[in-house]
Each structure stands twice: as C-alpha cells, then as structure tokens.
Amino acid sequence: MRGGIDIRMHDAEIASRMSPDEWARIVAFRDLPDFLDGVRRHGGIMAPFFGQNLLLNKVVAEVWRFQMVVFTLYLHVTRDRLDPLTGLTLANMQKICARMQLASPGRVYAFLNIMKLGGYLKSVRSDLDSRVVHLEPTPHFNTTVEEWNTGIFASIDAADPQAGMLATQAQFPEIGEYMRTSGAEGLLAGWLPLDPFPEVFHFAAADGGWLLMEYLVGEAIRHPGPPRLDPINLNLRKTGGQFGGSRSNLRRLLERGYELGLLDSPPKGGAHIILSTRMLCSFLTFLASFLGYFRVHSAIGLERIKAGVPPGRDMQ
C-alpha cells in the first residue's frame, strides 16, 4: 500500500499546457479544502449519458458525445420562435458539430435518430414552414438532464459548502438551463475542456473509458485523507457491461494507458491495475476545471435570470 498522494505534484507540467488565467481559475477550485468531497459526489452522474446507452457508443465516443448533448439542448433553448430555420434541426446540429469538429454529418444524423429511438427527442413540424422539422427534448430527456444539473450543483456544494448551488436551484429552478446554455457559449467561444489533459482524453475517447477512469480514481479517493494508489482488480466483462465498452476494448485501453505512462504496472487483463500519479493528478485537475467551469457559468446564468434576460441572450 502506498502512502497518500499530493495531488499538486504534477502541477508544473499541467500548468504549462494552458494560460496563467485558466490555471489560476482551476487551482482556485481544486485547492478548496473539501475538493475531494466534490469529486466523490460527482462519481456516477455521467452514467446516463455514457454507460446506459450502448447504441450511442457505436456512433459517437464519450468525449464528443457529452458536448453533442450540450449543443442539442443549446440549439433548442436558443430557438427563435419567429424564425423556423433556428432551433434544433438536423441541419443546424450538423453545422455546429462540423464547426466544433465533433462528428461527421452522417454520425450526427445517426446520433439524433438514436436519441429519438431512445425516447429523448421527438420530431415536431414547424407551424411557420412545414418543410422544417424541429427536434424537441421529451420529458424523459428533460428529467435526465435535470438530474445531471442537480448532480453538478451537489458536487460543487460538496467541494465548497459556501457555494449554495442547491439552494440557488431550489429558488431558481431554471438555473440549470441557464448554466448549460452559458456553458455551451463558452465552448463556442473556444474553451477546450480536454486539450490540457491528454491523460484524461486517452480514456474519455474510448467507449466505456470515462466511467472506467472515474471508477479507478474513485477507488483512490474512497477513504478520507489524501488519495492512495493501491492495485485494483476488475472483471472486464462485467465492467464493460456496466460502463458501455467491450472487454477487449477496455483491455486494450488499459494496455495502451500503461505504454503512455498512465498506469504504473502492466495490467494483467483486469487484474493489478495501478494508476500513475500523473494520471490521478490529471483527472482530479480536469474535474476541478470542469466543476469550476459550470460554477462560473451558473453565476452568469443567475445574473441573466435576475435581469430577466432569456438564456443565450446578451445582457444589455
């Protein structure tokens, strides 16, 4: 058993990959005394978008799928009801995914159709132009997203008990929609969530990889105090079923991770998996960036709510 890990030990390398302002934003959140409690609370809230939809795994990998979900909701929320060409349509989704380099037009088409088959989206023909078909979130999709909102707010509150995000959500139920919309605007403006974290990208770009990575890190922080990196044994067949990836893909993911220095010893199938300190620190710093980003955009959303400005509209 190793001793506790200082999660700041790779700061110089990680900080060199981004601007000083971005690094300062991330560190301010990561260095909160209860930050690891926020990471623990975050565990599992991505499962509805990743491990629980195996068909989507065949179309779009996890790293891009989450952003596609964000833009699906963004296009719907920012629709101009007087302009039938705005909103969530196949053409608009294909344009935004091409701009953000998320998926080809064919994969966008497949993605939206699977979302329809899964009961997340429905087709509605425009009243203003019968040639235009909009896609709209179903109550099932909205419920799933609201649960994710609550998970994000609870994670932020766990990391910073003074944040009061759940209390804000109770007072302003629309804050989740505003947060997501502002977050999408940040992505469109050029924020690149994973570029400074190639270690995280390695896992997130593979089916089942995000949930596998999150599970391994979760085991390292399961106990109070600093993280500990002890060997972990997994049944990859069972794990693949839970996380949405095949046993062979997860095995190759781990083997390649070892070659990249993300594991400290060669994985024996799913046995004796030991994350490297670089992998651990990269994931924790990424999650500080991710949660801190949505905290910032929640504040922007709250300003818009109080000013009576619709989501996606500029403050005057």
C-alpha positions in Angstrom: 0.0 0.0 0.0 1.3 3.4 -1.0 1.2 6.5 1.2 -1.0 9.4 0.4 -0.5 11.3 -2.9 0.0 15.0 -3.1 -2.4 15.9 -5.9 -0.3 19.0 -6.7 2.9 17.0 -7.6 2.4 17.4 -11.4 1.3 21.0 -11.3 4.2 22.4 -13.3 3.6 20.1 -16.2 -0.1 20.5 -16.3 0.1 24.3 -15.8 2.4 24.6 -18.8 -0.4 23.4 -21.1 -2.7 26.4 -20.5 -2.8 30.2 -19.9 -2.0 31.5 -16.5 -5.5 32.8 -16.1 -7.0 29.4 -16.9 -4.6 27.7 -14.5 -5.5 30.2 -11.7 -9.2 29.5 -12.2 -8.7 25.8 -12.0 -6.4 25.8 -9.0 -8.8 28.1 -7.1 -11.4 25.3 -7.2 -9.0 22.4 -6.8 -7.4 23.8 -3.7 -10.7 24.1 -1.8 -10.3 22.2 1.5 -13.2 19.9 0.6 -12.5 19.5 -3.1 -12.1 15.7 -3.0 -15.6 15.5 -1.4 -16.9 17.2 -4.6 -15.1 14.6 -6.7 -16.6 11.8 -4.7 -20.1 13.3 -5.1 -19.6 13.7 -8.8 -18.9 9.9 -9.3 -21.5 8.3 -11.5 -23.5 11.3 -12.6 -22.3 10.9 -16.2 -23.6 7.3 -16.4 -26.9 8.3 -18.1 -25.0 9.8 -20.9 -22.4 7.1 -21.3 -22.8 3.6 -19.9 -26.6 3.4 -20.1 -26.9 3.9 -23.9 -24.9 1.2 -25.7 -26.2 2.2 -29.1 -24.8 5.7 -28.9 -21.4 4.1 -28.1 -21.4 2.7 -31.6 -21.9 6.2 -33.1 -20.0 8.8 -31.1 -17.3 8.3 -28.4 -17.9 9.7 -25.0 -15.5 12.6 -25.2 -17.6 14.2 -28.1 -21.0 12.8 -27.1 -21.3 15.0 -24.0 -20.7 18.1 -26.0 -23.2 17.0 -28.6 -25.8 16.6 -25.8 -24.9 20.1 -24.6 -25.4 21.6 -28.1 -28.6 19.6 -28.7 -30.1 21.4 -25.7 -28.4 24.8 -26.6 -30.0 24.8 -30.1 -33.4 24.0 -28.7 -33.2 26.7 -26.0 -31.9 29.5 -28.3 -34.5 28.9 -30.9 -36.3 32.0 -32.3 -40.0 31.1 -32.4 -40.4 33.6 -35.3 -37.7 32.1 -37.4 -38.3 28.4 -38.4 -34.7 27.9 -39.5 -33.4 28.3 -36.0 -33.5 25.7 -33.2 -32.7 22.1 -33.1 -32.8 20.8 -36.6 -30.7 18.2 -38.3 -29.0 20.9 -40.5 -28.2 23.1 -37.5 -26.8 20.3 -35.5 -24.7 19.2 -38.4 -23.4 22.7 -38.8 -22.5 23.1 -35.1 -20.8 19.7 -34.9 -18.8 20.4 -38.1 -17.7 23.8 -36.6 -16.7 22.1 -33.3 -15.2 19.0 -35.0 -17.4 16.7 -33.0 -18.9 14.4 -35.6 -19.5 14.0 -39.4 -22.9 14.8 -40.8 -23.7 11.1 -41.1 -22.8 10.5 -37.4 -24.9 13.5 -36.4 -27.8 12.0 -38.3 -27.4 8.6 -36.6 -26.9 10.3 -33.2 -30.2 12.2 -33.4 -32.1 9.2 -34.7 -30.8 7.1 -31.8 -31.8 9.9 -29.4 -35.3 9.7 -30.9 -35.5 5.9 -30.7 -34.4 6.1 -27.1 -37.2 8.5 -26.2 -35.0 11.5 -25.7 -36.1 13.6 -28.7 -39.3 14.0 -30.7 -39.9 15.4 -34.2 -42.2 18.4 -34.5 -43.0 20.0 -37.9 -42.8 23.8 -37.9 -46.0 25.8 -37.8 -44.3 28.6 -39.8 -42.8 26.4 -42.5 -44.0 22.8 -43.0 -40.7 21.9 -44.7 -38.8 22.4 -41.5 -38.8 19.7 -38.8 -37.6 20.6 -35.3 -36.4 18.1 -32.7 -37.5 18.8 -29.2 -36.5 17.2 -25.9 -39.0 14.8 -24.4 -40.0 14.9 -20.7 -37.7 11.8 -20.2 -34.7 13.8 -21.6 -35.5 16.8 -19.5 -35.7 14.7 -16.4 -32.4 13.1 -17.1 -30.8 16.5 -17.7 -32.3 18.0 -14.6 -30.9 15.1 -12.6 -27.5 15.8 -14.1 -27.9 19.5 -13.1 -28.6 18.5 -9.6 -25.6 16.3 -9.5 -23.3 19.1 -10.7 -24.7 21.5 -8.2 -24.4 18.9 -5.4 -20.8 18.3 -6.4 -19.9 22.0 -6.3 -21.6 22.3 -2.9 -19.7 19.3 -1.6 -16.4 20.9 -2.7 -17.4 24.3 -1.4 -20.1 24.2 1.3 -20.4 28.0 0.9 -21.4 27.8 -2.8 -25.1 27.2 -2.1 -25.8 25.8 -5.6 -28.6 23.5 -4.5 -30.2 26.4 -2.6 -30.0 28.5 -5.7 -31.6 25.7 -7.8 -34.4 25.5 -5.3 -35.0 29.2 -5.6 -34.5 29.5 -9.3 -35.4 26.1 -10.9 -34.4 27.4 -14.4 -30.7 27.9 -13.3 -29.7 24.5 -14.8 -30.9 25.6 -18.2 -29.1 28.9 -18.0 -25.9 27.2 -16.7 -25.9 24.8 -19.6 -26.6 27.5 -22.2 -23.9 29.7 -20.9 -21.5 26.7 -20.8 -22.3 26.0 -24.5 -21.5 29.6 -25.3 -18.1 29.1 -23.7 -17.4 26.1 -25.8 -18.4 28.0 -28.9 -16.1 30.8 -27.9 -13.2 28.4 -27.8 -12.9 26.8 -24.4 -11.3 23.4 -24.9 -12.1 21.2 -21.9 -9.7 18.3 -22.6 -6.9 19.8 -24.6 -4.7 20.4 -21.4 -5.4 16.9 -20.2 -4.2 14.3 -22.7 -4.2 11.7 -20.0 -7.9 12.1 -19.4 -8.6 12.3 -23.2 -7.0 8.8 -23.6 -9.8 7.3 -21.5 -12.6 9.6 -22.5 -12.1 9.0 -26.2 -12.9 5.3 -25.9 -16.2 3.5 -25.2 -16.6 2.9 -21.5 -13.3 4.8 -20.9 -14.7 7.7 -18.9 -16.6 5.6 -16.4 -13.6 3.2 -16.1 -11.3 6.1 -15.4 -13.7 7.7 -12.9 -14.1 4.3 -11.1 -10.3 3.9 -10.8 -9.9 7.4 -9.4 -12.9 6.9 -7.2 -11.2 3.9 -5.6 -8.1 6.0 -5.0 -10.1 8.6 -3.0 -12.6 6.3 -1.4 -11.1 6.8 2.0 -10.8 10.1 3.9 -7.4 11.9 3.5 -5.1 12.1 0.6 -5.6 9.7 -2.4 -3.9 6.2 -2.3 -3.0 4.2 -5.3 -3.4 0.6 -4.5 -3.8 -2.3 -7.0 -7.4 -2.7 -8.3 -8.8 -5.9 -9.8 -11.7 -5.8 -12.2 -13.8 -8.3 -14.1 -13.6 -6.6 -17.5 -16.6 -8.5 -18.9 -18.8 -7.3 -16.1 -17.2 -3.8 -16.1 -17.7 -3.5 -19.9 -21.4 -4.2 -19.4 -21.7 -1.6 -16.7 -19.7 1.1 -18.4 -20.7 0.6 -22.1 -17.5 -0.8 -23.5 -16.4 -4.3 -24.6 -14.0 -6.3 -22.6 -11.4 -6.3 -25.4 -11.6 -2.5 -25.9 -11.2 -1.9 -22.2 -8.2 -4.3 -22.0 -6.5 -2.5 -25.0 -7.3 0.8 -23.3 -5.5 -0.2 -20.2 -2.6 -1.7 -22.1 -2.1 1.4 -24.1 -2.5 3.5 -21.0 0.5 1.7 -19.5 2.5 2.4 -22.6 1.7 6.1 -22.2 2.7 6.1 -18.6 -0.9 6.4 -17.2 -0.6 3.1 -15.3 2.4 2.2 -13.1 2.4 -1.5 -14.0 1.3 -3.7 -16.9 -2.4 -4.6 -16.4 -2.9 -8.4 -16.4 -6.3 -8.2 -18.2 -8.3 -6.5 -15.5 -6.0 -7.5 -12.6 -3.5 -5.4 -10.8 -4.4 -2.0 -12.2 -2.4 0.8 -10.7 -2.9 4.3 -11.9 0.2 6.5 -12.2 0.3 9.7 -10.1 0.3 11.7 -13.4 -3.0 10.1 -14.4 -4.5 10.6 -11.0 -3.5 14.3 -10.8 -4.5 15.0 -14.4 -8.0 13.6 -13.8 -8.5 15.5 -10.5 -7.3 18.7 -12.0 -9.5 18.2 -15.0 -12.5 17.7 -12.7 -11.6 20.9 -10.9 -11.6 22.6 -14.3 -15.0 21.0 -15.2 -16.8 21.7 -12.0 -15.3 25.2 -11.7 -16.4 26.0 -15.3 -20.0 25.2 -14.5 -19.8 27.2 -11.3 -18.7 30.2 -13.3 -21.5 29.7 -15.9 -24.1 29.2 -13.1 -23.1 32.7 -11.9 -23.5 34.1 -15.4 -26.9 32.3 -15.7 -28.1 33.7 -12.4 -27.2 37.2 -13.5 -29.4 36.7 -16.6 -32.2 35.3 -14.6 -32.2 38.2 -12.2 -32.1 40.7 -15.1 -34.9 38.9 -16.9 -32.7 38.0 -19.9 -33.6 34.8 -21.7 -30.9 32.1 -21.8 -28.5 32.7 -24.7 -29.2 36.4 -24.9 -26.7 39.1 -24.1 -27.0 41.3 -21.1 -27.8 44.9 -22.1 
